[in-house]
Amino acid sequence: MSTIPPQKLIHVPVLLESTLELLKPQPRESYLDLTAGYGGHAKRILDITGNYAESVLVDRDDYAIKRLEPLSDKGVRLLHTDFVTAAKQLIKEGQTFNIILVDLGVSSPQLDQFERGFSFTNSGPLDMRMDRNQVTNAETLVNTASVTELTRIITQYGEEPIGLAKTIANAIVVNRPLSKTGELADLIKQVYRGKWKKIHPATRTFQAIRIAVNDELRQVEDLLPLLPDLLKPGGRVGIISFHSLEDRLVKRYFKDQFDDGLEAVLLPLTKKPIAGSIYDVHNPRARSSKLRAAVKK
């Protein structure tokens, strides 16, 4: 059970106004939210479209699906699964949408609930699963992966220098078993080399482990080529990313589409990404966010 009262589990949607401005939802348009979370973007967009019956909200977090049930009562279809599985299912059903949104971030309630293990602000179990039905969690990974594998994960997904990544990986293996986020964060802090101020030394390693546990980058890679088949002609898609690894995949996919000239299926709605650090300065969790968008011919 969460120690945070339900009314405190508030997720402030990132780049909401920019998203509305770019995707321009209209009355009666259909909407697909592939990472609906706690419904911050979805509620505003559905307020405008009013088209609940032809809209679908997807999330692999059972907490989120529970919080989205009031929208289901209005006619929205909820899918409790990952966004690649949902996308393939909807394509098989022949469904297409006027608006698609993909917000790749971890939601505020996930971060705030210490028992989910996404954050080390308050120590909790090493979990980090977005889908709690999934077998492998962060504790399993941390306590079974080799030094070589941990070094690869921290280097590739945390973008730490390989020497530092190996130091952290060695420290993890020597001090196993680890079961709490606080334990892992303190261990990394002890062996971390170099100065740090605002960003805790464990931040990149926690990001790396979370990405590995949830297979996040492969999910993004698999989803991107499916998006055109989910859009109606004139349909718009927006993708919000939160670190360079995700954004690089989105940027490359959109660029490949745009460079196809007359063969292009998607056309750009943004020449450069909309940055949360500029356009959503009052939301601290929007700092690293980037929004890219496209429209189907």
GUSE-842659 format. One record per residue (C-alpha): residue number from 1; residue in one letter; x, y, z. Coordinates in Angstrom, 2 decimals. Layout:
N
@nr NUM | rest a | x X | y Y | z Z
...
END
This chain:
297
@nr 1 | rest m | x 0.00 | y 0.00 | z 0.00
@nr 2 | rest s | x 1.21 | y 3.51 | z -0.79
@nr 3 | rest t | x 1.88 | y 5.78 | z 2.15
@nr 4 | rest i | x 0.84 | y 8.76 | z 0.04
@nr 5 | rest p | x -2.87 | y 9.64 | z 0.17
@nr 6 | rest p | x -4.61 | y 9.37 | z -3.24
@nr 7 | rest q | x -5.23 | y 13.11 | z -3.36
@nr 8 | rest k | x -1.47 | y 13.67 | z -3.12
@nr 9 | rest l | x -0.69 | y 11.46 | z -6.11
@nr 10 | rest i | x -0.75 | y 14.38 | z -8.48
@nr 11 | rest h | x 0.93 | y 14.22 | z -11.86
@nr 12 | rest v | x 1.47 | y 17.58 | z -13.53
@nr 13 | rest p | x 1.52 | y 16.82 | z -17.26
@nr 14 | rest v | x 4.71 | y 17.93 | z -18.97
@nr 15 | rest l | x 4.52 | y 20.46 | z -21.83
@nr 16 | rest l | x 0.72 | y 20.35 | z -21.75
@nr 17 | rest e | x 0.08 | y 23.72 | z -23.37
@nr 18 | rest s | x 2.72 | y 23.11 | z -26.06
@nr 19 | rest t | x 1.18 | y 19.72 | z -26.77
@nr 20 | rest l | x -2.28 | y 21.25 | z -27.21
@nr 21 | rest e | x -0.89 | y 23.99 | z -29.43
@nr 22 | rest l | x 0.96 | y 21.55 | z -31.69
@nr 23 | rest l | x -1.59 | y 18.73 | z -31.95
@nr 24 | rest k | x -4.61 | y 21.07 | z -32.11
@nr 25 | rest p | x -7.33 | y 18.69 | z -30.90
@nr 26 | rest q | x -10.75 | y 19.43 | z -32.44
@nr 27 | rest p | x -14.30 | y 18.43 | z -31.43
@nr 28 | rest r | x -15.21 | y 14.83 | z -32.37
@nr 29 | rest e | x -11.63 | y 13.79 | z -33.15
@nr 30 | rest s | x -10.41 | y 10.39 | z -31.96
@nr 31 | rest y | x -7.47 | y 10.16 | z -29.56
@nr 32 | rest l | x -4.93 | y 7.48 | z -28.70
@nr 33 | rest d | x -2.71 | y 7.98 | z -25.67
@nr 34 | rest l | x -0.11 | y 5.21 | z -25.64
@nr 35 | rest t | x 1.28 | y 6.21 | z -22.24
@nr 36 | rest a | x -1.79 | y 7.63 | z -20.53
@nr 37 | rest g | x -0.38 | y 7.50 | z -17.00
@nr 38 | rest y | x -2.64 | y 9.36 | z -14.63
@nr 39 | rest g | x -4.53 | y 11.11 | z -17.41
@nr 40 | rest g | x -3.12 | y 14.64 | z -17.27
@nr 41 | rest h | x -2.82 | y 15.10 | z -21.04
@nr 42 | rest a | x -5.75 | y 12.82 | z -21.81
@nr 43 | rest k | x -8.29 | y 14.69 | z -19.71
@nr 44 | rest r | x -7.52 | y 18.03 | z -21.35
@nr 45 | rest i | x -7.55 | y 16.61 | z -24.86
@nr 46 | rest l | x -10.77 | y 14.67 | z -24.27
@nr 47 | rest d | x -12.38 | y 17.77 | z -22.78
@nr 48 | rest i | x -11.82 | y 19.40 | z -26.18
@nr 49 | rest t | x -12.67 | y 16.50 | z -28.48
@nr 50 | rest g | x -15.59 | y 15.17 | z -26.45
@nr 51 | rest n | x -15.08 | y 11.91 | z -28.34
@nr 52 | rest y | x -14.71 | y 9.39 | z -25.55
@nr 53 | rest a | x -16.20 | y 6.44 | z -27.44
@nr 54 | rest e | x -13.53 | y 6.45 | z -30.18
@nr 55 | rest s | x -10.56 | y 7.11 | z -27.92
@nr 56 | rest v | x -8.13 | y 4.62 | z -26.35
@nr 57 | rest l | x -5.85 | y 5.06 | z -23.34
@nr 58 | rest v | x -2.95 | y 2.65 | z -22.80
@nr 59 | rest d | x -0.67 | y 2.03 | z -19.84
@nr 60 | rest r | x 1.25 | y -0.93 | z -18.44
@nr 61 | rest d | x 1.02 | y 0.36 | z -14.87
@nr 62 | rest d | x -1.97 | y -1.08 | z -13.00
@nr 63 | rest y | x -1.96 | y 1.94 | z -10.66
@nr 64 | rest a | x -2.47 | y 4.19 | z -13.69
@nr 65 | rest i | x -5.22 | y 2.04 | z -15.20
@nr 66 | rest k | x -7.09 | y 2.20 | z -11.88
@nr 67 | rest r | x -6.88 | y 5.99 | z -11.88
@nr 68 | rest l | x -8.15 | y 6.14 | z -15.47
@nr 69 | rest e | x -11.37 | y 4.26 | z -14.73
@nr 70 | rest p | x -13.51 | y 7.45 | z -14.52
@nr 71 | rest l | x -12.67 | y 8.05 | z -18.19
@nr 72 | rest s | x -13.62 | y 4.46 | z -18.96
@nr 73 | rest d | x -17.01 | y 5.20 | z -17.40
@nr 74 | rest k | x -17.40 | y 7.93 | z -20.03
@nr 75 | rest g | x -16.75 | y 5.46 | z -22.85
@nr 76 | rest v | x -12.98 | y 5.52 | z -23.29
@nr 77 | rest r | x -11.36 | y 2.15 | z -23.93
@nr 78 | rest l | x -8.54 | y 1.26 | z -21.52
@nr 79 | rest l | x -5.76 | y -1.16 | z -22.44
@nr 80 | rest h | x -3.54 | y -2.46 | z -19.63
@nr 81 | rest t | x -0.44 | y -3.43 | z -21.61
@nr 82 | rest d | x 2.78 | y -1.99 | z -23.02
@nr 83 | rest f | x 2.48 | y 0.45 | z -25.91
@nr 84 | rest v | x 4.01 | y -1.83 | z -28.56
@nr 85 | rest t | x 1.56 | y -4.64 | z -27.80
@nr 86 | rest a | x -1.31 | y -2.11 | z -27.78
@nr 87 | rest a | x -0.21 | y -0.55 | z -31.08
@nr 88 | rest k | x -0.02 | y -3.95 | z -32.81
@nr 89 | rest q | x -3.43 | y -4.93 | z -31.44
@nr 90 | rest l | x -5.07 | y -1.71 | z -32.61
@nr 91 | rest i | x -3.49 | y -2.00 | z -36.07
@nr 92 | rest k | x -4.79 | y -5.57 | z -36.33
@nr 93 | rest e | x -8.24 | y -4.26 | z -35.44
@nr 94 | rest g | x -7.94 | y -1.62 | z -38.20
@nr 95 | rest q | x -8.24 | y 1.33 | z -35.84
@nr 96 | rest t | x -6.85 | y 4.75 | z -36.73
@nr 97 | rest f | x -6.81 | y 8.05 | z -34.84
@nr 98 | rest n | x -6.71 | y 11.80 | z -35.38
@nr 99 | rest i | x -4.32 | y 12.38 | z -32.47
@nr 100 | rest i | x -1.68 | y 10.16 | z -30.91
@nr 101 | rest l | x 0.42 | y 11.08 | z -27.89
@nr 102 | rest v | x 3.40 | y 9.21 | z -26.43
@nr 103 | rest d | x 4.86 | y 10.58 | z -23.17
@nr 104 | rest l | x 7.94 | y 8.49 | z -22.41
@nr 105 | rest g | x 8.52 | y 9.81 | z -18.90
@nr 106 | rest v | x 8.05 | y 8.20 | z -15.51
@nr 107 | rest s | x 4.99 | y 9.78 | z -13.89
@nr 108 | rest s | x 5.20 | y 11.83 | z -10.71
@nr 109 | rest p | x 3.15 | y 9.31 | z -8.67
@nr 110 | rest q | x 5.52 | y 6.52 | z -9.72
@nr 111 | rest l | x 8.46 | y 8.59 | z -8.50
@nr 112 | rest d | x 6.70 | y 9.65 | z -5.31
@nr 113 | rest q | x 5.61 | y 6.18 | z -4.21
@nr 114 | rest f | x 8.74 | y 4.89 | z -2.52
@nr 115 | rest e | x 7.55 | y 1.29 | z -2.74
@nr 116 | rest r | x 7.78 | y 1.44 | z -6.56
@nr 117 | rest g | x 11.55 | y 1.83 | z -6.25
@nr 118 | rest f | x 12.00 | y 4.41 | z -9.02
@nr 119 | rest s | x 13.51 | y 7.03 | z -6.72
@nr 120 | rest f | x 16.01 | y 7.09 | z -3.88
@nr 121 | rest t | x 14.67 | y 10.28 | z -2.27
@nr 122 | rest n | x 12.88 | y 7.98 | z 0.17
@nr 123 | rest s | x 14.40 | y 4.50 | z 0.36
@nr 124 | rest g | x 12.19 | y 1.68 | z -0.88
@nr 125 | rest p | x 12.48 | y -1.76 | z -2.45
@nr 126 | rest l | x 14.59 | y -2.08 | z -5.60
@nr 127 | rest d | x 11.66 | y -2.59 | z -7.97
@nr 128 | rest m | x 11.40 | y -0.06 | z -10.86
@nr 129 | rest r | x 8.89 | y -2.16 | z -12.83
@nr 130 | rest m | x 6.35 | y -0.14 | z -14.79
@nr 131 | rest d | x 4.32 | y -3.34 | z -15.12
@nr 132 | rest r | x 4.15 | y -5.08 | z -11.74
@nr 133 | rest n | x 3.17 | y -8.36 | z -13.45
@nr 134 | rest q | x 6.65 | y -8.47 | z -14.96
@nr 135 | rest v | x 8.96 | y -11.04 | z -13.31
@nr 136 | rest t | x 12.32 | y -9.23 | z -13.48
@nr 137 | rest n | x 12.71 | y -6.19 | z -11.24
@nr 138 | rest a | x 15.68 | y -4.00 | z -10.32
@nr 139 | rest e | x 16.62 | y -6.18 | z -7.35
@nr 140 | rest t | x 16.89 | y -9.23 | z -9.60
@nr 141 | rest l | x 19.05 | y -7.35 | z -12.10
@nr 142 | rest v | x 21.33 | y -5.74 | z -9.53
@nr 143 | rest n | x 21.91 | y -8.98 | z -7.66
@nr 144 | rest t | x 22.41 | y -11.36 | z -10.60
@nr 145 | rest a | x 24.05 | y -9.40 | z -13.45
@nr 146 | rest s | x 27.80 | y -9.75 | z -13.95
@nr 147 | rest v | x 30.25 | y -6.87 | z -13.64
@nr 148 | rest t | x 30.51 | y -6.83 | z -17.44
@nr 149 | rest e | x 26.73 | y -6.65 | z -17.91
@nr 150 | rest l | x 26.27 | y -3.98 | z -15.22
@nr 151 | rest t | x 29.10 | y -1.93 | z -16.74
@nr 152 | rest r | x 27.42 | y -2.15 | z -20.16
@nr 153 | rest i | x 24.04 | y -1.11 | z -18.76
@nr 154 | rest i | x 25.44 | y 1.85 | z -16.79
@nr 155 | rest t | x 27.56 | y 3.00 | z -19.75
@nr 156 | rest q | x 24.95 | y 2.47 | z -22.46
@nr 157 | rest y | x 21.78 | y 3.56 | z -20.65
@nr 158 | rest g | x 23.21 | y 5.86 | z -17.99
@nr 159 | rest e | x 25.83 | y 7.40 | z -20.29
@nr 160 | rest e | x 28.47 | y 7.26 | z -17.55
@nr 161 | rest p | x 32.13 | y 7.01 | z -18.62
@nr 162 | rest i | x 33.18 | y 3.37 | z -18.86
@nr 163 | rest g | x 35.79 | y 3.68 | z -16.09
@nr 164 | rest l | x 33.26 | y 5.08 | z -13.63
@nr 165 | rest a | x 30.63 | y 2.58 | z -14.77
@nr 166 | rest k | x 33.01 | y -0.29 | z -14.07
@nr 167 | rest t | x 33.81 | y 1.13 | z -10.61
@nr 168 | rest i | x 30.10 | y 1.29 | z -9.78
@nr 169 | rest a | x 29.47 | y -2.20 | z -11.21
@nr 170 | rest n | x 32.33 | y -3.67 | z -9.16
@nr 171 | rest a | x 31.04 | y -2.00 | z -6.00
@nr 172 | rest i | x 27.56 | y -3.41 | z -6.60
@nr 173 | rest v | x 28.85 | y -6.96 | z -7.06
@nr 174 | rest v | x 31.14 | y -6.78 | z -4.00
@nr 175 | rest n | x 28.34 | y -5.47 | z -1.76
@nr 176 | rest r | x 25.55 | y -7.77 | z -2.91
@nr 177 | rest p | x 22.85 | y -8.57 | z -2.00
@nr 178 | rest l | x 21.19 | y -5.17 | z -2.22
@nr 179 | rest s | x 17.45 | y -4.77 | z -1.67
@nr 180 | rest k | x 16.77 | y -1.06 | z -1.04
@nr 181 | rest t | x 17.07 | y 2.00 | z -3.26
@nr 182 | rest g | x 18.75 | y 3.89 | z -0.44
@nr 183 | rest e | x 21.42 | y 1.19 | z -0.08
@nr 184 | rest l | x 22.27 | y 1.34 | z -3.76
@nr 185 | rest a | x 22.28 | y 5.14 | z -3.89
@nr 186 | rest d | x 24.56 | y 5.40 | z -0.85
@nr 187 | rest l | x 26.95 | y 2.81 | z -2.29
@nr 188 | rest i | x 27.24 | y 4.70 | z -5.57
@nr 189 | rest k | x 27.79 | y 7.96 | z -3.71
@nr 190 | rest q | x 30.68 | y 6.37 | z -1.77
@nr 191 | rest v | x 32.56 | y 5.17 | z -4.87
@nr 192 | rest y | x 31.67 | y 8.05 | z -7.19
@nr 193 | rest r | x 34.63 | y 9.99 | z -8.55
@nr 194 | rest g | x 34.31 | y 13.66 | z -9.41
@nr 195 | rest k | x 32.43 | y 16.69 | z -8.14
@nr 196 | rest w | x 28.66 | y 16.94 | z -8.05
@nr 197 | rest k | x 26.17 | y 19.56 | z -6.92
@nr 198 | rest k | x 22.46 | y 19.27 | z -7.69
@nr 199 | rest i | x 22.43 | y 15.93 | z -9.51
@nr 200 | rest h | x 22.97 | y 13.00 | z -7.13
@nr 201 | rest p | x 25.78 | y 10.64 | z -8.28
@nr 202 | rest a | x 23.34 | y 7.71 | z -8.40
@nr 203 | rest t | x 20.92 | y 9.40 | z -10.82
@nr 204 | rest r | x 22.43 | y 8.07 | z -14.05
@nr 205 | rest t | x 22.83 | y 4.54 | z -12.70
@nr 206 | rest f | x 19.21 | y 4.50 | z -11.51
@nr 207 | rest q | x 18.13 | y 5.68 | z -14.97
@nr 208 | rest a | x 20.20 | y 2.93 | z -16.56
@nr 209 | rest i | x 18.77 | y 0.18 | z -14.37
@nr 210 | rest r | x 15.20 | y 1.42 | z -14.91
@nr 211 | rest i | x 15.69 | y 1.44 | z -18.70
@nr 212 | rest a | x 17.12 | y -2.07 | z -18.62
@nr 213 | rest v | x 14.40 | y -3.48 | z -16.33
@nr 214 | rest n | x 11.60 | y -2.10 | z -18.51
@nr 215 | rest d | x 13.34 | y -2.60 | z -21.86
@nr 216 | rest e | x 12.45 | y 0.99 | z -22.63
@nr 217 | rest l | x 14.63 | y 1.74 | z -25.65
@nr 218 | rest r | x 13.64 | y -1.40 | z -27.55
@nr 219 | rest q | x 10.01 | y -0.51 | z -26.87
@nr 220 | rest v | x 10.52 | y 2.93 | z -28.43
@nr 221 | rest e | x 12.39 | y 1.46 | z -31.43
@nr 222 | rest d | x 9.59 | y -1.06 | z -32.03
@nr 223 | rest l | x 6.81 | y 1.51 | z -31.64
@nr 224 | rest l | x 8.01 | y 4.25 | z -33.99
@nr 225 | rest p | x 7.46 | y 2.45 | z -37.34
@nr 226 | rest l | x 3.96 | y 1.44 | z -36.21
@nr 227 | rest l | x 2.74 | y 5.01 | z -35.71
@nr 228 | rest p | x 1.85 | y 5.87 | z -39.35
@nr 229 | rest d | x -0.48 | y 2.86 | z -39.51
@nr 230 | rest l | x -2.35 | y 4.19 | z -36.46
@nr 231 | rest l | x -2.91 | y 7.68 | z -37.88
@nr 232 | rest k | x -5.72 | y 8.89 | z -40.09
@nr 233 | rest p | x -4.72 | y 11.16 | z -43.01
@nr 234 | rest g | x -4.08 | y 14.55 | z -41.42
@nr 235 | rest g | x -3.61 | y 12.86 | z -38.05
@nr 236 | rest r | x -0.99 | y 14.27 | z -35.67
@nr 237 | rest v | x 1.44 | y 12.48 | z -33.39
@nr 238 | rest g | x 3.43 | y 13.99 | z -30.53
@nr 239 | rest i | x 6.25 | y 12.27 | z -28.64
@nr 240 | rest i | x 7.71 | y 13.61 | z -25.39
@nr 241 | rest s | x 11.12 | y 12.21 | z -24.44
@nr 242 | rest f | x 13.16 | y 12.79 | z -21.31
@nr 243 | rest h | x 16.73 | y 11.76 | z -22.07
@nr 244 | rest s | x 19.05 | y 11.85 | z -25.04
@nr 245 | rest l | x 18.81 | y 8.12 | z -25.75
@nr 246 | rest e | x 15.04 | y 8.28 | z -26.33
@nr 247 | rest d | x 15.17 | y 11.61 | z -28.13
@nr 248 | rest r | x 17.89 | y 10.35 | z -30.47
@nr 249 | rest l | x 15.65 | y 7.47 | z -31.58
@nr 250 | rest v | x 12.66 | y 9.77 | z -32.12
@nr 251 | rest k | x 14.74 | y 12.41 | z -33.92
@nr 252 | rest r | x 16.29 | y 9.81 | z -36.25
@nr 253 | rest y | x 12.95 | y 8.20 | z -37.08
@nr 254 | rest f | x 11.26 | y 11.50 | z -37.87
@nr 255 | rest k | x 14.27 | y 12.68 | z -39.92
@nr 256 | rest d | x 14.23 | y 9.48 | z -41.98
@nr 257 | rest q | x 10.53 | y 10.05 | z -42.62
@nr 258 | rest f | x 10.94 | y 13.71 | z -43.55
@nr 259 | rest d | x 13.92 | y 13.00 | z -45.82
@nr 260 | rest d | x 11.85 | y 10.65 | z -47.99
@nr 261 | rest g | x 10.53 | y 13.61 | z -49.98
@nr 262 | rest l | x 7.46 | y 12.68 | z -52.00
@nr 263 | rest e | x 7.53 | y 9.20 | z -50.46
@nr 264 | rest a | x 7.31 | y 10.58 | z -46.92
@nr 265 | rest v | x 4.31 | y 9.46 | z -44.89
@nr 266 | rest l | x 4.91 | y 11.92 | z -42.03
@nr 267 | rest l | x 5.63 | y 15.64 | z -42.29
@nr 268 | rest p | x 7.18 | y 17.73 | z -39.49
@nr 269 | rest l | x 5.16 | y 19.90 | z -37.14
@nr 270 | rest t | x 8.34 | y 20.92 | z -35.30
@nr 271 | rest k | x 11.63 | y 21.92 | z -36.92
@nr 272 | rest k | x 13.33 | y 21.72 | z -33.54
@nr 273 | rest p | x 12.06 | y 20.01 | z -30.39
@nr 274 | rest i | x 9.96 | y 21.98 | z -27.93
@nr 275 | rest a | x 12.05 | y 21.97 | z -24.74
@nr 276 | rest g | x 10.49 | y 21.79 | z -21.30
@nr 277 | rest s | x 13.36 | y 23.85 | z -19.88
@nr 278 | rest i | x 12.07 | y 26.78 | z -21.98
@nr 279 | rest y | x 8.35 | y 26.19 | z -22.46
@nr 280 | rest d | x 7.41 | y 24.54 | z -19.14
@nr 281 | rest v | x 9.75 | y 26.25 | z -16.67
@nr 282 | rest h | x 7.33 | y 26.05 | z -13.72
@nr 283 | rest n | x 7.23 | y 22.25 | z -13.80
@nr 284 | rest p | x 10.49 | y 20.92 | z -12.28
@nr 285 | rest r | x 9.98 | y 17.48 | z -13.82
@nr 286 | rest a | x 9.81 | y 19.03 | z -17.30
@nr 287 | rest r | x 13.44 | y 20.17 | z -17.22
@nr 288 | rest s | x 14.83 | y 17.54 | z -19.57
@nr 289 | rest s | x 11.70 | y 16.98 | z -21.68
@nr 290 | rest k | x 11.55 | y 17.44 | z -25.44
@nr 291 | rest l | x 8.45 | y 17.35 | z -27.60
@nr 292 | rest r | x 8.60 | y 16.42 | z -31.28
@nr 293 | rest a | x 5.54 | y 16.16 | z -33.51
@nr 294 | rest a | x 4.52 | y 15.18 | z -37.03
@nr 295 | rest v | x 1.43 | y 14.99 | z -39.21
@nr 296 | rest k | x 0.41 | y 12.22 | z -41.62
@nr 297 | rest k | x -0.14 | y 13.19 | z -45.24
END
